[in-house]
Amino acid sequence: MALEKIWGILVFCAVILLLRDAPSVIAGDIVHDDDSTPKKPGCENQFVLVKVQTWVNGVEDAEFVGVGARFGRTIVSKEKNARHTRLVLSDPRDCCSPPKNKIVGDVIMVDRGNCTFTKKANTAQNANASAILIINNQKELYKMVCEPDETDLNIHIPAVMLPLDAGTRLEKMLMSTSSVSVQLYSPLRPAVDIAEVFLWLMAVLTILCASYWSAWRAQEAAIEQDKLLKDASDEIPNTKDVGVSGVVNMNVKAAVLFVVFASCFLFMLYKLMSSWFIEVLVVLFCIGGIEGLQTCLVALLSRWFKHASESYIKVPFLGAVSYLTLAVSPFCITFAILWAVYRSESFAWIGQDILGIALIITVLQIVHVPNLKVGTVLLGCAFFYDLFWVFVSKKFFKESVMIVVARGDRSGEDGIPMLLKFPRIFDPWGGYSIIGFGDILLPGMLVAFSLRFYLLPLFLIYPLHDLRE
């Protein structure tokens, strides 16, 4: 049973390697200086996210997020400088011909299609609109650029693209109420992202905790082996093979297959990405999180409840299980289930990080890099894995496979759960900064090996309490 558990975690470890280079930021990001789209005089704005705050009959209502166009007037960055302006629906809806309804400095809402973006903006400007909101025909945002042969770019009103669902809600507001006004502004992001600092601290502390725990376990195994050699050396013919129980030492072949398996799984995720597949990953993450949290809690509590940790009972299908494990298992299962149920809530990142950190620590206890040769092969393969799936894959699939999978772009979800998250507390756009488990696991394996290599000889020469002194 222990061997099955070890191989289960090994497979899960290979699965989460697919997020070795997950993007560090999500939820509201867009390229602010994108040179891949053409620029020309009158069409050279930077792409910026725009907040569209609505007011219904003078009462503040929903807020939507759009993206500013290459053309038109730049949008103010401070909310206090943004005017409340009445919103009207264009007639005709596409605004490819002059509107029939009277517009007096209003913001006009139009549908995408039937003519160019600049044609719509020019028509709205000539009708005396103060800004134009163009509703996309999809749920995603789209960067509005100028056609290569366009010359009529003397546009002096802001142009903003909104997703389809935002347009649907705005239309309902306009149909059901007498007055809807909007406020357009594009706040700047802070120069330093505090969330990134906290993520870095979480990753470093997780690796340190797992590495010292791994070294401590190796020291205990070495001391136990030394005692056996002294007490009954004639009765132990193969003392060389004595080591830490429940540990898998990776070899060169396993390191290469590790990355190959992760690549296959990443490609499968890319092709099958959907809401149901995300649900499957959530279940897998919960299983791994339960195992990780249980392992960490049992190891921590066994110092105070030694008798319970050393007393075992036979459980059907599971074999011998300690009383302490039975005691903490219900808590771990309940914790994971509650996270899964409420994972869409704003506070769910706390539970996800706890389960993720526990899982990473457990994996670093079980999977060991035995020498520098294996570590070099593993990290070298991971480097080419990153290089291909983040950058080279764009040549074959027209998009970065790694980033598409990490963000869950085709799933309707906020991304797959094999990530540590931290909210951008001081960012006016909100959202989360993230880091993939693989970015912690792979360097963590090398750090844990280095610490074992350095400390184990000291542990054998000096007792652990002497080193602490």
C-alpha positions as CSV (number, residue, x, y, z in Angstrom):
1,M,0.0,0.0,0.0
2,A,2.9,2.4,0.8
3,L,4.4,1.7,-2.6
4,E,1.1,2.5,-4.3
5,K,0.9,5.8,-2.4
6,I,4.5,6.7,-3.4
7,W,3.8,6.0,-7.1
8,G,0.5,7.9,-6.9
9,I,2.3,11.0,-5.6
10,L,5.1,10.5,-8.3
11,V,2.5,10.6,-11.0
12,F,0.8,13.6,-9.5
13,C,4.2,15.3,-9.3
14,A,4.7,14.8,-13.0
15,V,1.2,16.2,-13.7
16,I,1.9,19.4,-11.8
17,L,5.3,19.8,-13.6
18,L,3.2,20.9,-16.6
19,L,2.9,24.2,-14.7
20,R,6.6,24.7,-14.4
21,D,6.4,28.1,-16.0
22,A,2.9,29.3,-15.3
23,P,2.4,33.0,-15.9
24,S,3.0,35.0,-12.8
25,V,-0.1,37.2,-13.1
26,I,-3.8,36.6,-14.1
27,A,-7.2,38.2,-13.8
28,G,-7.3,41.5,-15.7
29,D,-3.9,41.4,-17.4
30,I,-3.4,42.7,-20.9
31,V,-0.3,43.8,-22.8
32,H,0.1,47.6,-22.3
33,D,2.8,48.1,-24.9
34,D,2.1,45.6,-27.6
35,D,4.4,46.2,-30.6
36,S,3.0,43.2,-32.5
37,T,0.1,45.3,-33.8
38,P,0.7,48.1,-36.3
39,K,1.1,51.7,-35.2
40,K,0.8,54.9,-37.3
41,P,0.1,58.6,-36.6
42,G,-3.4,58.8,-35.1
43,C,-3.3,55.1,-34.2
44,E,-0.5,54.7,-31.7
45,N,-2.2,54.4,-28.3
46,Q,-1.0,51.8,-25.8
47,F,-3.5,49.1,-25.0
48,V,-4.9,49.7,-21.5
49,L,-7.6,48.2,-19.4
50,V,-10.5,50.5,-18.8
51,K,-13.0,50.5,-15.9
52,V,-16.6,51.2,-16.9
53,Q,-18.5,52.1,-13.8
54,T,-22.3,52.3,-14.3
55,W,-24.8,54.5,-12.5
56,V,-28.6,53.6,-12.7
57,N,-30.9,56.5,-11.8
58,G,-28.1,58.1,-9.9
59,V,-27.2,55.0,-7.9
60,E,-23.9,53.3,-8.4
61,D,-24.3,49.9,-10.0
62,A,-22.1,47.3,-11.8
63,E,-18.6,47.8,-13.0
64,F,-17.2,46.3,-16.2
65,V,-13.7,46.0,-17.6
66,G,-12.9,46.8,-21.2
67,V,-9.8,47.5,-23.3
68,G,-8.9,50.8,-24.9
69,A,-8.3,51.1,-28.7
70,R,-5.1,52.0,-30.6
71,F,-6.9,55.1,-31.8
72,G,-8.9,57.9,-30.2
73,R,-8.3,60.0,-27.2
74,T,-6.4,58.5,-24.2
75,I,-8.5,57.7,-21.2
76,V,-7.9,59.5,-17.9
77,S,-6.2,57.4,-15.2
78,K,-7.8,59.0,-12.1
79,E,-11.4,58.3,-11.1
80,K,-11.9,61.8,-9.8
81,N,-11.1,63.2,-13.3
82,A,-13.6,60.9,-15.1
83,R,-17.0,62.5,-15.8
84,H,-20.4,60.7,-15.3
85,T,-21.9,60.7,-18.8
86,R,-25.3,59.4,-20.0
87,L,-25.2,56.1,-21.9
88,V,-27.3,55.7,-25.1
89,L,-27.9,52.7,-27.4
90,S,-27.0,53.4,-31.1
91,D,-29.7,53.2,-33.8
92,P,-28.6,51.5,-36.0
93,R,-26.9,49.2,-33.6
94,D,-23.7,48.8,-35.6
95,C,-23.2,52.6,-36.0
96,C,-21.9,52.2,-39.5
97,S,-24.2,54.9,-40.6
98,P,-25.2,58.1,-38.7
99,P,-27.4,57.4,-35.7
100,K,-31.1,58.3,-35.9
101,N,-31.4,59.1,-32.2
102,K,-30.2,62.5,-31.0
103,I,-26.8,62.4,-29.1
104,V,-25.6,65.4,-27.0
105,G,-22.2,64.6,-25.6
106,D,-23.4,61.1,-24.6
107,V,-21.5,57.8,-24.5
108,I,-22.8,55.6,-27.4
109,M,-22.9,51.8,-27.2
110,V,-22.6,50.0,-30.5
111,D,-22.3,46.4,-31.7
112,R,-19.2,45.0,-33.4
113,G,-19.3,44.1,-37.1
114,N,-20.3,45.3,-40.6
115,C,-17.6,48.1,-40.7
116,T,-14.3,48.9,-39.3
117,F,-13.7,50.1,-35.7
118,T,-12.5,53.5,-36.9
119,K,-15.6,53.9,-39.1
120,K,-17.8,53.4,-36.0
121,A,-15.7,55.8,-34.0
122,N,-15.8,58.5,-36.7
123,T,-19.5,58.1,-37.1
124,A,-20.1,58.4,-33.3
125,Q,-17.8,61.5,-33.2
126,N,-19.6,63.2,-36.0
127,A,-22.9,62.5,-34.2
128,N,-21.5,64.5,-31.2
129,A,-20.8,61.4,-28.9
130,S,-18.3,61.9,-26.2
131,A,-17.1,58.3,-26.2
132,I,-17.9,55.0,-27.9
133,L,-18.3,51.5,-26.3
134,I,-18.0,48.7,-28.8
135,I,-19.5,45.4,-27.7
136,N,-17.6,42.4,-28.8
137,N,-19.5,39.4,-30.3
138,Q,-17.6,37.1,-27.9
139,K,-17.0,36.9,-24.2
140,E,-13.3,37.8,-24.6
141,L,-11.7,41.2,-25.0
142,Y,-10.3,42.2,-28.4
143,K,-7.6,44.7,-29.3
144,M,-9.0,47.3,-31.7
145,V,-6.4,48.4,-34.3
146,C,-6.4,50.3,-37.5
147,E,-6.5,48.8,-41.0
148,P,-3.2,49.2,-42.9
149,D,-4.7,51.4,-45.6
150,E,-6.8,53.7,-43.3
151,T,-6.2,57.4,-43.5
152,D,-9.2,58.9,-41.7
153,L,-7.8,58.7,-38.2
154,N,-8.6,62.1,-36.8
155,I,-10.5,60.6,-33.9
156,H,-10.8,62.6,-30.7
157,I,-13.1,60.5,-28.6
158,P,-12.2,57.5,-26.4
159,A,-13.0,54.0,-27.9
160,V,-13.4,51.0,-25.6
161,M,-14.2,47.4,-26.3
162,L,-16.4,45.5,-23.9
163,P,-17.1,41.7,-23.8
164,L,-20.4,40.3,-24.9
165,D,-21.7,39.6,-21.4
166,A,-21.1,43.2,-20.3
167,G,-22.9,44.4,-23.4
168,T,-25.9,42.2,-22.6
169,R,-26.2,43.6,-19.0
170,L,-25.8,47.2,-20.2
171,E,-28.6,46.7,-22.7
172,K,-30.9,45.3,-20.1
173,M,-30.1,48.3,-17.9
174,L,-31.0,50.7,-20.7
175,M,-34.2,48.9,-21.5
176,S,-35.5,48.7,-18.0
177,T,-34.5,52.1,-16.5
178,S,-34.9,55.7,-17.5
179,S,-31.3,56.8,-16.9
180,V,-27.9,55.0,-17.2
181,S,-24.6,56.9,-17.0
182,V,-21.1,55.6,-17.1
183,Q,-17.7,56.7,-16.0
184,L,-14.6,55.7,-18.0
185,Y,-11.1,55.6,-16.4
186,S,-7.9,53.5,-16.5
187,P,-6.1,53.4,-13.2
188,L,-2.4,52.7,-13.2
189,R,-0.9,49.6,-11.6
190,P,1.5,50.1,-8.6
191,A,5.2,50.0,-9.4
192,V,5.8,47.2,-7.0
193,D,3.4,44.2,-6.8
194,I,3.3,43.2,-3.1
195,A,1.5,40.0,-4.0
196,E,4.7,38.9,-5.9
197,V,6.8,39.4,-2.8
198,F,4.4,37.3,-0.7
199,L,4.4,34.6,-3.3
200,W,8.2,34.6,-3.3
201,L,8.3,34.3,0.5
202,M,5.7,31.4,0.4
203,A,7.8,29.5,-2.2
204,V,11.1,30.0,-0.4
205,L,9.7,29.1,3.1
206,T,8.0,26.0,1.6
207,I,11.3,24.8,0.1
208,L,13.3,25.6,3.3
209,C,10.7,23.7,5.4
210,A,10.7,20.7,3.1
211,S,14.5,20.6,2.7
212,Y,15.2,20.7,6.5
213,W,12.5,18.1,7.1
214,S,14.1,15.9,4.4
215,A,17.6,16.4,5.9
216,W,16.2,15.6,9.4
217,R,14.6,12.4,8.1
218,A,17.8,11.4,6.4
219,Q,19.7,12.0,9.7
220,E,17.2,9.8,11.6
221,A,17.6,7.0,9.1
222,A,21.4,7.3,9.2
223,I,21.5,7.2,13.1
224,E,19.2,4.2,13.0
225,Q,21.4,2.4,10.5
226,D,24.5,3.3,12.6
227,K,22.8,1.7,15.7
228,L,21.9,-1.4,13.8
229,L,25.5,-1.8,12.6
230,K,26.9,-1.4,16.2
231,D,24.3,-3.8,17.8
232,A,24.3,-6.6,15.3
233,S,26.6,-6.0,12.3
234,D,26.9,-9.8,11.6
235,E,23.1,-10.2,11.1
236,I,22.8,-7.4,8.5
237,P,24.4,-8.6,5.3
238,N,23.1,-5.7,3.1
239,T,23.4,-2.6,5.3
240,K,24.3,-0.6,2.2
241,D,20.7,-0.6,1.1
242,V,19.3,0.7,4.4
243,G,17.8,4.2,3.9
244,V,14.9,6.4,4.6
245,S,11.7,4.4,4.2
246,G,9.0,5.6,1.8
247,V,11.5,7.5,-0.3
248,V,11.9,7.2,-4.1
249,N,15.4,8.1,-5.4
250,M,15.0,9.4,-9.0
251,N,17.4,8.1,-11.6
252,V,18.4,9.6,-15.0
253,K,15.8,7.6,-16.9
254,A,13.1,8.6,-14.5
255,A,14.1,12.2,-14.8
256,V,13.7,12.2,-18.6
257,L,10.4,10.2,-18.5
258,F,9.2,12.6,-15.8
259,V,9.4,15.5,-18.3
260,V,8.1,13.5,-21.2
261,F,5.0,12.4,-19.2
262,A,4.4,16.0,-18.2
263,S,4.6,17.1,-21.8
264,C,2.1,14.5,-22.9
265,F,-0.3,15.5,-20.1
266,L,0.1,19.2,-20.9
267,F,-0.8,18.6,-24.6
268,M,-3.8,16.5,-23.5
269,L,-4.9,19.3,-21.2
270,Y,-4.6,21.8,-24.1
271,K,-6.7,19.7,-26.4
272,L,-9.3,18.6,-23.8
273,M,-9.5,21.9,-21.8
274,S,-13.1,22.4,-20.8
275,S,-15.1,22.9,-17.6
276,W,-15.6,19.1,-17.0
277,F,-11.8,18.5,-17.3
278,I,-11.2,21.3,-14.8
279,E,-13.5,19.4,-12.4
280,V,-11.4,16.3,-12.9
281,L,-8.3,18.3,-12.0
282,V,-10.0,19.7,-8.9
283,V,-10.7,16.2,-7.7
284,L,-7.1,15.1,-8.4
285,F,-5.8,18.2,-6.5
286,C,-8.1,17.5,-3.6
287,I,-6.8,13.9,-3.4
288,G,-3.2,15.1,-3.5
289,G,-4.0,17.9,-1.0
290,I,-5.6,15.5,1.5
291,E,-2.6,13.2,1.3
292,G,-0.2,16.1,1.7
293,L,-2.0,17.8,4.5
294,Q,-2.5,14.5,6.4
295,T,1.3,13.7,6.1
296,C,2.3,17.1,7.4
297,L,-0.2,17.1,10.3
298,V,0.7,13.5,11.3
299,A,4.5,14.4,11.3
300,L,3.8,17.5,13.3
301,L,1.5,16.0,15.9
302,S,3.5,12.8,16.3
303,R,5.9,14.7,18.6
304,W,3.1,15.3,21.1
305,F,1.0,12.2,20.4
306,K,3.8,9.6,20.0
307,H,1.8,6.6,21.3
308,A,-1.1,7.3,18.9
309,S,1.4,7.7,16.0
310,E,3.0,4.3,16.8
311,S,-0.2,2.4,17.4
312,Y,-1.7,0.8,14.3
313,I,-5.0,-0.7,13.3
314,K,-5.9,-2.6,10.2
315,V,-8.3,-0.8,7.8
316,P,-9.9,-2.6,4.9
317,F,-8.2,-1.7,1.5
318,L,-5.7,0.6,3.3
319,G,-3.8,-1.9,5.5
320,A,-2.2,-0.8,8.8
321,V,-3.0,2.8,9.6
322,S,-1.9,4.6,12.8
323,Y,-4.6,6.0,15.2
324,L,-3.2,9.5,14.7
325,T,-3.7,9.2,10.9
326,L,-7.3,8.1,11.5
327,A,-7.8,11.1,13.8
328,V,-6.6,13.8,11.4
329,S,-8.0,12.2,8.2
330,P,-11.6,13.5,8.7
331,F,-10.3,17.1,9.2
332,C,-8.1,16.9,6.0
333,I,-11.0,15.4,3.9
334,T,-13.5,18.1,5.2
335,F,-11.0,20.9,4.5
336,A,-10.4,19.8,0.9
337,I,-14.2,19.3,0.3
338,L,-15.0,22.7,1.7
339,W,-12.3,24.3,-0.6
340,A,-13.7,22.5,-3.6
341,V,-17.2,23.7,-2.9
342,Y,-16.3,27.3,-2.2
343,R,-13.3,27.5,-4.6
344,S,-15.0,30.4,-6.6
345,E,-15.2,32.6,-3.5
346,S,-12.7,35.4,-2.9
347,F,-11.3,33.7,0.2
348,A,-10.7,30.3,-1.5
349,W,-7.1,31.1,-2.3
350,I,-6.2,30.5,1.4
351,G,-7.4,26.9,1.3
352,Q,-5.8,26.3,-2.1
353,D,-2.4,27.6,-0.9
354,I,-2.6,25.5,2.3
355,L,-3.4,22.3,0.3
356,G,-0.8,23.2,-2.3
357,I,2.0,23.9,0.2
358,A,1.3,20.7,2.1
359,L,1.3,18.7,-1.2
360,I,4.6,20.2,-2.3
361,I,6.3,19.5,1.1
362,T,5.1,15.9,0.9
363,V,6.3,15.4,-2.6
364,L,9.8,16.8,-1.6
365,Q,9.9,14.2,1.2
366,I,9.1,11.3,-1.1
367,V,10.9,12.2,-4.4
368,H,14.7,12.6,-3.8
369,V,17.4,13.7,-6.3
370,P,20.3,11.3,-5.2
371,N,23.1,13.1,-7.0
372,L,24.1,16.1,-9.1
373,K,24.0,14.1,-12.3
374,V,20.3,13.3,-11.9
375,G,19.6,16.9,-10.8
376,T,21.3,18.3,-13.8
377,V,19.4,16.0,-16.2
378,L,16.1,16.8,-14.5
379,L,16.5,20.6,-14.5
380,G,18.1,20.5,-18.0
381,C,15.0,18.7,-19.4
382,A,12.7,21.1,-17.5
383,F,14.5,24.0,-19.2
384,F,13.9,22.7,-22.7
385,Y,10.3,21.8,-21.6
386,D,9.7,25.4,-20.6
387,L,11.4,26.7,-23.8
388,F,9.2,24.6,-26.1
389,W,5.8,24.9,-24.4
390,V,6.0,28.6,-23.5
391,F,7.7,30.0,-26.6
392,V,8.3,27.5,-29.5
393,S,4.7,26.1,-29.2
394,K,3.5,29.5,-30.5
395,K,4.9,28.6,-33.9
396,F,2.9,25.4,-34.1
397,F,-0.4,26.3,-32.3
398,K,-0.5,30.1,-32.8
399,E,-0.5,30.6,-29.0
400,S,1.5,29.6,-26.0
401,V,0.2,26.2,-24.9
402,M,1.6,26.6,-21.3
403,I,-0.1,29.9,-20.8
404,V,-3.4,28.8,-22.3
405,V,-3.5,25.8,-20.0
406,A,-2.4,27.6,-16.9
407,R,-5.0,30.4,-17.3
408,G,-7.7,27.9,-18.2
409,D,-8.6,30.1,-21.2
410,R,-11.0,27.6,-22.8
411,S,-12.5,26.2,-19.6
412,G,-14.6,29.2,-18.4
413,E,-12.8,28.9,-15.1
414,D,-10.1,31.1,-13.5
415,G,-7.4,28.5,-14.1
416,I,-6.4,25.1,-13.0
417,P,-5.8,24.5,-9.3
418,M,-2.2,23.4,-9.3
419,L,-1.0,26.9,-8.4
420,L,-0.2,29.1,-5.4
421,K,-2.2,32.3,-5.5
422,F,-2.1,35.6,-3.6
423,P,-4.5,38.5,-4.2
424,R,-3.2,41.8,-5.5
425,I,-4.2,43.8,-2.4
426,F,-3.0,47.3,-3.5
427,D,-3.7,46.9,-7.2
428,P,-6.8,48.8,-8.4
429,W,-7.5,46.1,-10.9
430,G,-7.5,43.3,-8.3
431,G,-6.9,39.8,-9.5
432,Y,-4.2,37.4,-8.3
433,S,-0.5,36.7,-8.8
434,I,0.2,33.1,-9.2
435,I,3.1,30.6,-9.3
436,G,3.0,27.1,-10.6
437,F,3.9,24.1,-8.4
438,G,6.7,23.1,-10.8
439,D,8.5,26.4,-10.2
440,I,8.8,25.4,-6.5
441,L,9.2,21.6,-6.8
442,L,12.1,21.4,-9.2
443,P,14.4,23.9,-7.4
444,G,13.1,22.4,-4.2
445,M,14.4,19.0,-5.1
446,L,17.9,20.4,-5.8
447,V,17.9,22.5,-2.6
448,A,16.8,19.5,-0.5
449,F,19.5,17.3,-2.0
450,S,22.2,20.0,-1.3
451,L,21.1,20.4,2.3
452,R,21.1,16.6,2.9
453,F,24.5,16.4,1.3
454,Y,25.9,19.2,3.5
455,L,24.2,18.4,6.8
456,L,24.2,14.6,6.9
457,P,27.9,14.2,7.6
458,L,27.5,16.8,10.4
459,F,24.6,14.9,11.8
460,L,26.6,11.8,12.0
461,I,29.6,13.5,13.7
462,Y,27.6,15.8,16.0
463,P,24.2,15.1,17.6
464,L,21.3,17.3,16.4
465,H,21.1,19.2,19.7
466,D,24.8,20.1,19.4
467,L,24.3,21.6,16.0
468,R,21.4,23.7,17.3
469,E,23.6,25.0,20.0
